[in-house]
């Protein structure tokens, strides 16, 4: 009788310190700045308007092809997509997905030579905003497939053979998914437990992945797994293209959520899955760098759909508030409601300005937009949620009522409450707001850490600190004096933004405030030094101020572009002016909270909460939660559950 092979011992989840986790994240980020960055300069107190004005424009041929596809996509959405049906059945019909395949929507960002449409980032985002307004679940499917799924990492890091093998499939027939998160690993990839063990010409994958958007219906997967270090293998977190129907791949659950009910998101288990070495993307250990680089532009798809949500919120707010009367006049004319409508209109204009500007800069590839894209994601997800919340408030009880209920009793089926639910995940998807704050803050202080990082690193030698001190002295001797004065203090600066309505004061404000922001950051680093990274409340406010300044700049530049083209220029100037005035109030509040806040007290309260000091406060309620562990067991091994994978054919 042949011997039964022993089941390999389950690898233990990596145990890492906070410092080790930070080192893994630091190694994955792009270290160099080879191209200029408007947002990076903004955080350093240098308002480089020349980097975004005049507003960059797409080529005529790109516009022609983009508009042609948008017309086809609009017709498809209007005639073949039933968003209410998708919401009720929590599933996108197969015939809709197949129709999108026939339309070429799977290959919007894939080069024409591989069978794709070759759209620019600008038109890809416009398409997502359009289809996302018809059904956010479809927008999520297309975005996950192209922005973070197989096409984007292969476009940047793939070999010629990989592109020729996989991109034609992704352009027309195959849906892809991106698998990084695990049941006990979110934004801390240093603890990644899924392994890829070299074995001959293959790697053998074992592990469990959670929240695999598109994972239930995917044909191809991008999987992040840890390769053990060994002779001939540098090891580290590595990216692989995996066929979803490979032996040992099991979709164990199709997850359900409060919103995006048509989302094909699941739990995927890998047990002894053989992956050819030729399917590895990049080198061993480059997986996180590939993921972060992919997201530099991939993150723009999410705020693009937030723009679409803002446009829809504005349309419904306008139509409803003109129809509904209270105390003898339309509710829109009551200031309490009107201010909400003004916020939605101005914010939608600014958010579209941010996304279009960032997207066009991505297409031109002249600037490094890693911070701009991250700011767009952060700002778009937060502001779209606020706009949807204000729409629900404007609609009153009808905003809380479902579209089906409204229809059943004879009123227009407006899915305002669904919009609120669907948008909520955007503050978590592709980096939660809290993680985005830290990521952007790290980039914002990169120049300081480059010259003075060793000064605040406790592990550096005295010699290292001395050299860092000398370098820092040279840098700050040149930099600090430039934060004292600038064009923002000159009454006539940016005068070419004055046409009836004067936007130049807002640009002068941005210039002055960017210098104030840089001074505040420098003061905080001087005060807290190595403890700066623990001041997450402070860093979050710094980033939020930068986001508002970026949005103000983009809004003004877009208004001037539209005025120059004779395209609603006067109205655009009005919206930009309104947005900038609203944003300035938020900026001033954030500056006040930099130094006057409850952060220290909050930390004490949190320690007491965790220590059980306030459990008495929880008396008097019943916890309706079910039984079970807080985090599901993700030990590697064969699956004991039915495979619920459902490929679309």
C-alpha positions, 0 to 999 in steps of 0.5 A, a space after each residue: 500500500 502506498 504511503 499517504 503523504 503527510 499534510 504539511 503543518 499549518 504555517 503560523 501567522 507572522 508575528 510582527 511588531 509595530 515597527 516591523 509592520 511600518 518597515 514593510 509598508 515603507 519598503 513598498 512605497 515609491 521612494 523617489 519623486 522623479 516628476 513634479 507633484 502639485 499636491 506634494 508641493 502644496 504640503 511643502 508650502 509651495 503653491 505651484 499653480 503652473 503645474 495645473 493651469 492652464 488645465 490640461 486637455 485630452 487629445 481630439 482623437 481621445 475625445 472622439 473615441 471616448 464620447 463615442 463609447 459613452 453614447 453606446 454605454 448610455 444607451 445600454 444603461 438606459 435600455 438594458 440595466 434595471 438598477 431596481 431589479 439588481 437591488 431587489 435580487 442582489 445580483 447583476 443578471 448574467 445577460 447584463 454582464 454579457 452585454 457589457 462584455 459585448 460592448 467592450 466595457 471590460 476592456 475600457 482601459 486595455 490597449 487596443 492591440 490587446 483587444 481593448 478600447 484603449 480609453 484614457 483615464 478621463 473617459 474611463 472615469 466618465 464611463 464609471 460615473 455613468 454606469 455607476 449611476 445606473 447601478 453602483 454594483 455594476 460600477 464596482 464590478 467594472 472598477 474592481 476588474 480594471 482598476 485593481 484586477 489583472 489588467 492594471 498590474 499587468 499593464 505596468 509590471 507584466 511581461 510581454 508574454 503575460 500581456 499577450 496571454 491575459 489581456 485579450 481575455 480580460 478585454 472581452 470575456 474574463 472577469 478579474 479580481 484582486 485578493 489581498 485582504 485576509 480574515 485577520 489582515 486588512 491594512 497591515 500586510 506585514 501579517 499576511 498569512 497566505 503562502 506561495 511555496 516554490 516547488 519546481 517550476 511552480 508555486 504552491 498557494 495555501 491560505 484564505 482571502 476575504 472580501 474578494 470583490 468579483 471573486 465569486 464570478 471571476 475567471 482570473 485572480 491577482 493574489 498576494 501571497 508570502 514566498 518563504 525566503 530560501 536559497 535562490 528565492 529572495 521571498 517576500 509578499 509576491 503577486 500572482 495571476 491565478 486561474 480561478 478554476 484551478 484545482 484547490 480554489 474554493 469560493 466558500 461564501 458569497 458575502 452580503 452587505 448593507 449596500 452594493 447588494 449586487 456585489 459579487 464579493 466572497 471568501 476564497 480558499 487556496 489549498 495546494 493550488 499550483 501556479 506556474 512561475 510564469 504567472 508571477 507578476 514582477 519579482 518576489 517581494 514586489 507584491 506590495 509595491 505592485 499593489 500600491 503603484 497600481 492604486 496610484 491611478 486605480 484609486 481614481 475610479 472610486 471618486 469618479 463614481 462619487 462624482 456620478 452620485 453627486 450629480 444624481 443627488 443634485 438632480 433629485 434635490 433640485 426636482 424635489 425641492 421645487 415640487 415640495 411646498 412648505 409654508 407657502 413656498 418651495 422648500 428649496 427657498 427655505 434657507 435651512 434646505 437651500 444651504 444643503 442644496 448649495 452644498 451639494 451643487 458646489 461640492 459636486 462641481 469641485 469633486 468633478 474638478 478634482 477627478 478630471 484634473 487628476 485623471 488628465 494629469 494621469 493621462 499626460 504622465 508629466 506629473 507624479 499624481 500619487 498624492 492627488 489620486 489619494 486625496 481624490 479618493 479620500 475627499 470624494 468618498 467623504 463628501 459623496 457620503 455627506 451629499 447623499 446624507 443631505 439628500 435623504 434629509 431634504 427628502 425627509 421621510 421619503 428619503 428614509 423610505 425605499 424606492 419599492 415602497 414609494 412606487 407601491 404607494 404611487 410616488 416616484 421610486 427615488 432610491 435615496 436611502 439606497 444611495 446612502 447605503 451604497 456610498 458608505 463602503 467608499 469610506 472603507 474600500 481601497 484604503 479606509 479614510 483613517 488609512 488614507 490619512 496616514 498614507 497621505 501624511 507619510 507622503 506629505 512629510 517625505 521631504 522632512 523625513 528624507 533630510 531629518 528622519 535619522 534625527 528622530 530614529 532611536 535606532 540610528 547612531 550618533 554619527 547618523 544623527 550628526 549627518 542628518 542634522 547637517 543635512 537638515 540644517 542646509 535644507 531648512 535654512 533654504 526652505 523656512 524663509 520661503 514660508 514667510 511671504 508669497 504671492 498670496 499677500 499681493 492684492 493683484 496676484 492671480 488676476 487672470 481669474 477675475 471675470 465678473 466674479 473674482 476667484 483670485 482671492 481664493 487662490 491667494 488664500 490657497 497660497 497663503 494657507 499652504 505656507 501656513 500648513 507647511 509651518 504647522 507641519 514643521 512645528 509639529 515635527 519639531 515638537 513631537 519628533 519621533 512621536 509624530 507618527 502616533 499623532 494620527 488626529 493631528 496628521 488627519 487634520 493636516 491631510 484634510 486641510 490639504 485636500 480642501 486646498 487641492 479641491 479649491 485649486 482644482 475648482 478655480 482652474 476648472 471654472 477658468 477652463 469652462 469660461 475660456 471655452 464658453 461652456 457655462 463659464 459664468 455659472 462655473 465661476 459661481 459654483 467655484 466661488 461658492 465652493 471655495 467660500 464653504 471650503 475656507 470655513 472648513 479649513 479654518 475650523 481644521 486649523 483651530 482643531 490642530 492645537 485645540 482638541 480633545 486628542 489627549 483626553 480621548 486616548 485616556 478615555 479609550 484606555 479606560 474603555 478597553 480596561 473595563 472602567 465603563 462597562 456599567 454604561 452598557 447596562 440596560 440593553 440587549 445585544 442582538 449579535 449572534 454567537 461565534 468568534 470575532 474573526 473567522 478561523 483562516 487556518 490553511 487546509 482543504 475546504 469543507 464547504 461547497 464551492 459557490 463560484 459562479 462564472 458568467 458564460 
